[in-house]
């Protein structure tokens, strides 16, 4: 049986886990990162994650410190304006359009958008440049034993690794979290999200658009042009049965319903990718840490894809954890460090999970009277400049 030692063992090789591996590796720590599923790094490959991630302003320094941003920036689409459309009238047509412009609060865009499959490709390449990082796709963490001084992790190939700290980045059903007996609270909406990419005749002009009617938002997020045509990523949230119905439609019928739902704000949309379906929940762990273990990303919190909050919350987790490790390298993984991490992150996570839950429930409203109330609230919030700017800064995580 092989035995190894490392500073940090990361369970999970999704976008958050790979970013953590690059960040801690760039900071000089020895890192082993494992994931049972090798990352899919091409858009057209089976299993490719067709969702996109918008990195908001506060996340960029984290990516820079990890040596990732120089790789990602040339392939990113800027998000200068967040447009919200209420189409909740008798017919699916825009009745209120409000635009939140980053120029009102900053010289930079709100953020930059990239496809998840591309993120994995570039992140895996970055790990290959770091001799102190070992990325091992195809391996899972099967057992966790923690003590005051260390954690002992067993991998699916029988390797046993002693680590000063374990980072649980293994998703909403985290085996590491369960091994620590940390409870979670889960909210279910009966929703699913369709994720796919489209081209369109009108340029998106770096505007991210959410169209609200019922069932959840229909969100168009800018992508770089493809084959000379403007492109956007779409996340279309609907009730579970309707999402599955839409996913099974022939392309022509799907495009007809998609264009009705989008209000053709960018002209007729053309499907240019597969359709994937993802379950929508909110979830929050009772604690962000356990003995010798930090919970990161969806192991700690899950939110519906509204306002680009999900992964940016995860990178805020990472920023806090990395700062604590760098300020006291000898104390990495100690109870003091991990308790501080929990205190720094859990209140903000609770606030954002609660807020996004409320926004999602408002977007799901089907009754006409409730949709009218939602439109009135949007109009009122936008019309007061100080409130509008506060909402934008809060969404970015700026003080």
N, C-alpha and C positions, 0 to 999 in steps of 0.2 A: 504494500500500500504506500503510495507516494505521499510525502508530507512536505509542505511548503510554508513559508512565512511571508507576510506582506503587511504594509501599513494599512491598506484599505482593500476590502473585498466588496465589489459592487455586484449585487444580484439584480440583473436586468439590463439588457442592451437596447432598450428603446432610445428615443431621442434624448430623454432626460438622463438615462444611465450613461450613454455615450458622452454626453456633454460633461457629466460629473467625472468620468474617467479622464477626459482630456484636461479638465480644469485642475484636478488634483495631480495628474501626471505633470502638467506644465509647472505646477508649484513645487515639484521635486519629490513628491511622495511616491512610494512604490504602490502600484495598483494592479489588481486582478479584477477583470470585469467578465462576467459570464452571462449567457442567455441561452435558453434551450432552442430558440429558433434563430437560425442565421439571418442577418438583416437582408431584406430585398432592396436592391439599390438601383433598379431600373423601372421606369414608369410602366412599361408594357409587360413586365414579368408577373407570373402568377403570385398572388399574395402581396403585391405592391400596395403600400399605404397611400391612397390617393388623396388623403386629407392634406391640408397645408397648415403651416404654423406661422403666425405673425409675431415676430419678435418686437416687442415694444421698447421704447427708448431705454428704460432702466436695465434691460437684459443685454444690451450691446456690450457694456464693459465686461460682463461675465464671459461672453463669447470671445472678446478680444484677449482677455487673460488666459483663456483656454487655447489660444492660437487658432481659433476657428473663423473669426469674422473675416479675415482677409480672403479665405476660401469661399465664404458664403456671399459676401457683399456683391460681387460682380453678377451674381445670378439671382439677386433678390429684386422684388418689385416694391417700390416705396408705397406707403399708405399715408397720403397727405390729408385726406378728408374721409370722415366717417359719415355716411349718409344714411338716414333712417327714413323709411317711407311707410306710412300707414295706408294700407289698401283694404281697410276693414269695412268699407261701405257695402251697399247692396250688390255692387259688381266689383270684380277684382281690378280696380283702377286706382292709381295714386290719388289720395285726397289730401294728404299732408306730406310734404317733403321738407326735411330739416337736415342741414349739413353742419357738422362739427369740424372746423378747420384747425389743424395743428398750429397754423400760423398765429392763432389767437393766444397761444400760450408758450410757443417755442419757435426757435429757428429751424428745427429739424422736423421731419415727418413723425407721425404717431409711432410708426414702426415700419418693418420690412417683412414681406411675405415670401415664403419658400415652400416647395412641396416636401412632404415628409420623406418620401423615398430618396430625394436628392440630399436632404440633411443627413440621412444615414450613410449615404455614399461618401460624402465629404468628411463626416466625423470618423468613419472607419479609416479613411486615408490618413487623417491626422493622428490617430492612435498608432498607426504604423510608423510614424516619425518619432515616437517617444519610446526610448529603450526601457524605461522604467514602468511601462504599461503593458500588460498582457491581456489582450482581448481574446476570449475563448468562446466563439459561437458554437452552438450545438451541445453545450453543457448546462445543466441546471443545478441549483443549490437544493440538496435533498434533506439536509439536516443542519440545524443550528444549535450550538451549545455555547452559552455565554457565562463568563466568570467576571469577577471584579477587574482582572488584569488583562483579559483577552477574550476573543470570540473564536470558536472552532467551528469551521464550516466544512461540511462534506459535500462533494460534488457528485454528479451522477455517474462519473467514471471511476469513483472510489477515491479520488484524490482528497486529502484532508488539508485544509489551509488554516493556519493560525493568523488572525488579523487583529490589529489594534482597534479597528473600527469596521463595522459592516454598514454599508448603505443599502437599504431596501428600496430599490427602484423597480420592483417586479410587478407593478401594476395594481389595479383595483382589487384583485383577488390575491394579494401578496401573501406568499407562503411564509416569508420572513416575519411579517406582521402577525400572522396567525401563530407562529412558533413562539412569539413573545406574549401571546394572549392579550394583545391590545385590541379592544373592541372598536367597532365602527358603527356609525349611524348612516343608513342609506335611505334616500328618498327616490321613489320611482314615479315616473310621469306617464307611463304607457306610450312613450315616444321612441322613435328611431330616427337616425339621420342618414340621408343619402349623401355620399360624397363623390364628386366627379368633376371633370373639367369641361369647359365649353369655350368655343370661339364666338365672336360677335362682330358685327360690322362697325359699331361705334367704339371709339377708344374709351377705356375706363378712366383715363386721366388721373391715375393713382387714387381713385375714389373707391373705398370699400362700402358696399351697399347692403343694408338689411331691409327686406320687404316683409312687413308684418300684416298678416290677415288672420289666420287661425291655424291651429296645429303646431305652431312654432315658426321661427323666422326662416326666410329664404335669403341666404347670404351669398353675395358675389364678392370675392376677394381678388384683387389684381394679381395677375401673373405676367411674366415677360411674354412678349409676342411670340407666336409660333407660326412658322411658314408664312410670315408677313401679315398675320391676322392678330388683332388684339385677343387676349385670352384671359379668362378668370377661373378661379376655383370656386366651386359651389358647395355649400352645405345646406341641405334642404331638410328641415326638421318637420316631421309629421307624426300623427298617431301611428302606432306600430303596424296595424293592419293596412293602413293606406300606404305607408312607406314600402311595405313588402309588395303591395299591388303595383306601385309605381316602378319598383325595381324590376318587376317581371314583364313590364309592357314592351312590345316591339319598339324599336328606336323611334319610328315616325310618331307613334301615339305618345310616347314619353316626351318627345320634343314639343308636341302640341300642348300637353299639360304643363310642361316646364315653362313654355313661353306665356301661357296664361297666368301662371303663378308669379312670374318675374315682372309682370306688367311691361315687358319688353323695354325696360329702362335703358338697355344697351342695344336695342334692336333685336331681331330674331336670334336666339341662341342655338348653336349647333353643338351637339354632344361630340366630344373628341376623345373620350376615355371610357373605360369600364365604369359601371356603377357599383359602389360598395355600400354596405349598410352597417351602421354602428348603433348599439343600444345607448340610450341617453338616461343617465342617472345623476344625482348629486350624492356625494359621500364624503364623510370626514371622520378621521381616526380620533379617538379620544386623546391620544398623545402623539407627538411627533417623534418620540424616541423611546427606546427601551435600553436595557443593559447592553453597552458596547455597540448599540445599533441606532442609526438615524433613519427615519422614514422620509422618503423623498418622492415628490411628484404624486402619481396616482396611488401609490401605496399609502399616502397620507391624505389626499384630497382629490375628488373628482367633481367637475362642474360641467354643465351643458356648454356647448361651443358658442358662447355669446360674449362679445366684447374682447375677444382674444385674451381671455384671462388664464386659461388652463396651464399651458406650458410656461407662461410668464410668472405665474405663482410658483411653479417648480424651480425656475431659475432664481427666484428670490430665495427659495429654500437653499439652493446651492450656494448662493452668494453669502448667506448667513453662515452656513456650515463651513465654507472655505475660509472666511475671515476668522472664525473662531479657531480653526486648525492652524492657520498661519500665525495668529497672535500667540499661540502656545503649542508649538509642535510636540513638545514632550507630553502634553496632556490630551493628545488626540484620542477620542473615544472614551474619555473619562466621564464619570457621572456628572461632574461639574460642568464640563463642556456641553454634554448632551442635554442637561436640564436647562442650560442657558439657551441652547438652540430651540428647545420647545417653547420657552417663554418669549423668545423673539418672534417666532413665526406663528404660533397657534392662534393668537388673537386676530391677526390680519387674515389668516385663512378662514376662521369662523365668520368674520365680517363679509368676506367676499363670497363664500359659499351661500350665505344667507341672502345677500343682495342678488346674486345671479339666479338663485332659486325664484326669487320674487319676479325678476325680469322675465324668466322663462314662463312662469305661470301667466303673467300678463300677456305674453305673446301667443299663448295657447288659446286664449279666450275665443269662444265660438259664438256666444249669444251677441246679438247686435248691440244691445244696450251696453254691455261690457266693453265691446270693441269701441264704441263711441266714447266711453269713459277713458279708455287707453289713449285715444287720439287727443282728447282734451288735455290729459296729463302731459303728453309729449309736447303739445303746443305751449303749455304754460311753462314747463321747465326750460324749453329752448328760448323763450321770449325774454327771460331775465338773464342778462349777460353775466353777472357774477355767479349765478347758479350754473349756467352753461359751462363756464370756465372751470368751476369747482368740480363738476362732473367729469370733465375731460382730464383734469389733473388726477382725480381719484382713480379713474380708469387706468391711467398710466402708472399709478403707484407713486406719484410725485407728491411731495408735501407742499 
